[in-house]
C-alpha cells in the first residue's frame, strides 16, 4: 500500500511538471552555476547562444571607444567637476586607472573577457549600489523598521543630520531615491556646491531653490554621504565590514576590493572611532574594485539575491530597488538605473537608457563610464569599464544574441 501511494505521489509530481508552461518547466529543470572564489568557468559563445563575431565586435567597440581622459584620476576628477570650484577639492584617495576592460556572462558562464579585469579600480557611483545594498540588509533585518519613516527617528541624540525643520521629514526612501533635498554641510562639502545650477556664480549657490522632500530628484553626492553616515549609525560598525561579511565573502569576491572614506570623515559610535565611507568618487574615495568582483555582484542580483542555494540579499529588497520613483521613473533606489522608457512628452516618446535592451534590464553606473548591466530576459551580466558610450556597447551585445 505504501509503495502504491508513493507511485501515486510520483505520478502527481510528473503531471504537475507537465502541466507547467513550457518556459517555466524548462527553468525549473535548470541548475544554476555559481563560480567558486577565484574561478569562473568560460564557455564558447556559441554554446551560450551568442554569435562569436558579433560578440567580438561588441568587445572591439568597447576598446575603440574607451575613455580618452587622463588615467590620473586625481586630475580627471578635478577637471570633470571644475564647475564646482573652489569646492571640488579632493579629500579622499584616488589612484591611476587602467584602460578599457570588461566581461560578458551568459547563462552563468564567461563568454568574453578583455583588458585588465583584475585591477581594483575606482568605480565611482557604482559605489552607491553597494551602499543601498547595505541599507537594504539593515531594513530586511529589522534595523530599519520602515523606509517611509523619517530617518531622524533612527538617529541617536546628539546627531544633528536631520534636526532642522526642512530635514526632519526626510525618509529613508527619499535618500535612497535621491529625492531628499537634504540641506546642510557634511565633511566640509555643502549640498549646494554639488552640481550647482549652470551659469550661477558661486555666491548664488547657497540660495538654491528648496524642494519638499520626495518631490524633486537630484543626483547629489553630499546627500548620498548623508545616507552612508545614517546607515553607519544604524549598523554601529564600519559599512565595509558589513558588506564583506554579509555580501562579498558569501559570493566569493576577491580580497582586492576596498571601500574608502574621506580623510575627515571620522565619527565615534558607542565609544568606537570609525570612518564613514562615501557613496562615490566625486571628491575621491568610494569603492575600488575589479571587473570580476563587479560581475559577482551583478550575478547575485541576476539570481534574485541568491548564491549557491543561500539567500544573500532578499528578493523583496531587489523588487523594491527596481521600483520606479515618482520624481524619476527611470531610477529606482541608488544606483539602480532602470531601462524603462521615460514618459511621452509633447507627443514624443521619452528616452531609454539602452535603446536595444529590454525595458526590464537595469544598470549600475559610475563616472568613467563604469557599468554593471543586468538583463534577466536574456540571462546576461556585463561589466564594461572606461567606455565613452555604454549604449553603443549594449546595442552591439544585444545584436550578438542568437537564442
Secondary structure, 3 states (H helix, E strand, C coil): CHHHHHHHHHHHHHHHHHHCCHHHHHHHCCCCCCCCCCCCCECCHHHHCECHHHHHHHHHHHHHCECCCCCEHHHHHHHHCHHHCCCCCCCECCCECCCCEEEEEECCEEEEEECCCCCCEECHHHHHHHHHHHHHHHHHCCCCCCCCCEHHHHCCCCCCCCCCCCHHHCEHHHHHCCCCCCCCEECCEEHHHCCCCCCCCHHHHCCCCCCCCCCCCCCCHHHHHHHHHHHHHHHCCCHHHHHHHHHHCCCCCCCCCEEEEEEEEEEEECCEEEEEECCCCCCCCEEEECHHHHHHHHHHHHCCCEECCEECCCHHHHHHHCCCCCCCCCECCCCCEECCCCCCECCECCCCCCCCCCCCCEEEEECCCEEEEEECCCCEEEEEECECCHHHHHHHHHHCECC
